[in-house]
Amino acid sequence: MKPKWRLRPALESDAPELQRIERACFGEPWTLALLNEALRDPKYLLLCAQELAGVEPEGGSLLGYATAWSVLDEGQLDRLAVLPEQRRSGVGRALLAGILSKLQAAGAASVFLEVRASNAGALELYRRVGFVEAGRRKGYYENGEDALILRFEHAG
Ligand SMILES: CC(C)(COP(=O)(O)OP(=O)(O)OC[C@H]1O[C@@H](n2cnc3c(N)ncnc32)[C@H](O)[C@@H]1OP(=O)(O)O)[C@@H](O)C(=O)NCCC(=O)NCCS
């Protein structure tokens, strides 16, 4: 079966589409200014999943994206998001694997992230990929919800 999408680094011109994804996926979406800042910051890794439709090289619309950064041997996954209508078809898992391998290439042996304790879908995805719970921040979110801190260790 022909793939329906591909992963590629996000570009500055993708900022409005990334914001659309942010708005569709998060209660507190990143602003356009924040996205532009991340896109211009060499410390940030941004990967997006783009539909393989439309005219190359423009391609189709973006289905999801992931962003992370690393300092020395530690990485932080900041965002992982897939448009609601595109979920449960492997895009999130592929974005996660892609950003983890970019972090590994950048030298990050350990990768951390924060996730809402109630986010069962994301927690299941992270668990399956090999993240383990490394801590809990009580009442971290504005609604009083706890954040779980998860850690992933690259083998070797
Ligand atoms: C979390 C998220 C990125 C997953 O994206 P996705 O493209 O649906 O993920 P995948 O299709 O690759 O799922 C891979 C596996 O993760 C698990 N998973 C994903 N979503 C799940 C859900 N809602 N419930 C249970 N398990 C889920 C399953 O094991 C799934 O495999 P399966 O479909 O074969 O059962 C997506 O739900 C999302 O954007 N959520 C809103 C934003 C968010 O919460 N991001 C994470 C914040 S830290």
The ligand as an SDF file (V2000), in Angstrom:
LIG
                    3D

 48 50  0  0  0  0  0  0  0  0999 V2000
   -1.3970   11.4260   21.6170 C   0  0  0  0  0  0  0  0  0  0  0  0
   -1.5360   11.5420   20.0900 C   0  0  0  0  0  0  0  0  0  0  0  0
   -0.3680   12.3640   19.5390 C   0  0  0  0  0  0  0  0  0  0  0  0
   -1.5060   10.1270   19.4640 C   0  0  0  0  0  0  0  0  0  0  0  0
   -1.5070   10.2660   18.0490 O   0  0  0  0  0  0  0  0  0  0  0  0
   -2.0440    9.1070   17.0960 P   0  0  0  0  0  0  0  0  0  0  0  0
   -1.6350    9.4230   15.7050 O   0  0  0  0  0  0  0  0  0  0  0  0
   -3.4920    8.8600   17.3370 O   0  0  0  0  0  0  0  0  0  0  0  0
   -1.2100    7.8430   17.6470 O   0  0  0  0  0  0  0  0  0  0  0  0
   -1.0040    6.4430   16.9000 P   0  0  0  0  0  0  0  0  0  0  0  0
   -2.1050    6.1820   15.9400 O   0  0  0  0  0  0  0  0  0  0  0  0
    0.3660    6.4020   16.3530 O   0  0  0  0  0  0  0  0  0  0  0  0
   -1.1350    5.4520   18.1300 O   0  0  0  0  0  0  0  0  0  0  0  0
   -0.1130    4.5280   18.4490 C   0  0  0  0  0  0  0  0  0  0  0  0
   -0.5380    3.7380   19.6970 C   0  0  0  0  0  0  0  0  0  0  0  0
   -0.6680    4.5990   20.8310 O   0  0  0  0  0  0  0  0  0  0  0  0
   -1.7670    4.1590   21.6470 C   0  0  0  0  0  0  0  0  0  0  0  0
   -2.8270    5.1650   21.5940 N   0  0  0  0  0  0  0  0  0  0  0  0
   -2.8730    6.3010   20.8750 C   0  0  0  0  0  0  0  0  0  0  0  0
   -4.0120    6.9870   21.1350 N   0  0  0  0  0  0  0  0  0  0  0  0
   -4.6880    6.2590   22.0350 C   0  0  0  0  0  0  0  0  0  0  0  0
   -5.9340    6.4350   22.6860 C   0  0  0  0  0  0  0  0  0  0  0  0
   -6.7170    7.5230   22.4700 N   0  0  0  0  0  0  0  0  0  0  0  0
   -6.3340    5.4890   23.5730 N   0  0  0  0  0  0  0  0  0  0  0  0
   -5.5760    4.3980   23.8290 C   0  0  0  0  0  0  0  0  0  0  0  0
   -4.3790    4.1700   23.2130 N   0  0  0  0  0  0  0  0  0  0  0  0
   -3.9460    5.0810   22.3350 C   0  0  0  0  0  0  0  0  0  0  0  0
   -2.2490    2.8680   21.0310 C   0  0  0  0  0  0  0  0  0  0  0  0
   -1.4830    1.8340   21.6180 O   0  0  0  0  0  0  0  0  0  0  0  0
   -1.8820    3.0730   19.5670 C   0  0  0  0  0  0  0  0  0  0  0  0
   -1.7470    1.8720   18.8510 O   0  0  0  0  0  0  0  0  0  0  0  0
   -3.0610    1.2000   18.1690 P   0  0  0  0  0  0  0  0  0  0  0  0
   -3.7840    2.2910   17.4280 O   0  0  0  0  0  0  0  0  0  0  0  0
   -2.4620    0.1710   17.2880 O   0  0  0  0  0  0  0  0  0  0  0  0
   -3.8710    0.6680   19.3160 O   0  0  0  0  0  0  0  0  0  0  0  0
   -2.9030   12.2180   19.7100 C   0  0  0  0  0  0  0  0  0  0  0  0
   -3.9410   11.5420   20.3740 O   0  0  0  0  0  0  0  0  0  0  0  0
   -2.9780   13.6910   20.0550 C   0  0  0  0  0  0  0  0  0  0  0  0
   -2.5660   14.5430   19.2760 O   0  0  0  0  0  0  0  0  0  0  0  0
   -3.5560   14.0330   21.2310 N   0  0  0  0  0  0  0  0  0  0  0  0
   -3.7440   15.4400   21.6300 C   0  0  0  0  0  0  0  0  0  0  0  0
   -2.4360   16.1010   21.9630 C   0  0  0  0  0  0  0  0  0  0  0  0
   -1.7230   15.3750   23.0820 C   0  0  0  0  0  0  0  0  0  0  0  0
   -2.3340   14.9750   24.0770 O   0  0  0  0  0  0  0  0  0  0  0  0
   -0.3920   15.2190   22.9300 N   0  0  0  0  0  0  0  0  0  0  0  0
    0.4530   14.6130   23.9330 C   0  0  0  0  0  0  0  0  0  0  0  0
    0.7180   15.6240   24.9990 C   0  0  0  0  0  0  0  0  0  0  0  0
    2.1220   15.2000   25.9650 S   0  0  0  0  0  0  0  0  0  0  0  0
  1  2  1  0
  2  3  1  0
  2  4  1  0
  2 36  1  0
  4  5  1  0
  5  6  1  0
  6  7  2  0
  6  8  1  0
  6  9  1  0
  9 10  1  0
 10 11  2  0
 10 12  1  0
 10 13  1  0
 13 14  1  0
 14 15  1  0
 15 16  1  0
 15 30  1  0
 16 17  1  0
 17 18  1  0
 17 28  1  0
 18 19  1  0
 18 27  1  0
 19 20  2  0
 20 21  1  0
 21 22  1  0
 21 27  2  0
 22 23  1  0
 22 24  2  0
 24 25  1  0
 25 26  2  0
 26 27  1  0
 28 29  1  0
 28 30  1  0
 30 31  1  0
 31 32  1  0
 32 33  2  0
 32 34  1  0
 32 35  1  0
 36 37  1  0
 36 38  1  0
 38 39  2  0
 38 40  1  0
 40 41  1  0
 41 42  1  0
 42 43  1  0
 43 44  2  0
 43 45  1  0
 45 46  1  0
 46 47  1  0
 47 48  1  0
M  END
$$$$
